[in-house]
């Protein structure tokens, strides 16, 4: 495929210097290894090629790599101030009652106590009630089972963020 047929956002990403590509990918996923693998596989002909490599890299992350990736995510119900990405992704929390927000905070703390990391879910398109129900359901999981669910949820988040990365205008 020629560079003229590559979508502009993807062509821009392919042309980034390595440190800039790594920085852009770090905004998608906080795992250094994940970003390194995606940067090394450039150039990409299509956005789907990029997402496919991202999926494969996610599947191969070690426990430490997953922990690094999870550390880049704020708790549900508490997007980072000034971070439009976490605010956009957690939009379902915007209309939640004070009671529901307090319940989610308690559930987040209990989850973190059990698993040692924030409750991670692909929050895009989910309501506050759906997120609360998910943490209630998942808190009973074994750590190994939960780690694989987190891997899947991170993969979903990364796919959405990669799409935004290569589709945004300069």
HELIX and SHEET records of a PDB file:
HELIX    1   1 UNK A    3  UNK A    5  5                                   3    
HELIX    2   2 UNK A    8  UNK A   15  1                                   8    
HELIX    3   3 UNK A   18  UNK A   28  1                                  11    
HELIX    4   4 UNK A   32  UNK A   40  1                                   9    
HELIX    5   5 UNK A   47  UNK A   59  1                                  13    
HELIX    6   6 UNK A   63  UNK A   70  1                                   8    
HELIX    7   7 UNK A   84  UNK A   89  1                                   6    
HELIX    8   8 UNK A   91  UNK A   93  5                                   3    
HELIX    9   9 UNK A   98  UNK A  115  1                                  18    
HELIX   10  10 UNK A  128  UNK A  138  1                                  11    
HELIX   11  11 UNK A  143  UNK A  167  1                                  25    
END                                                                             
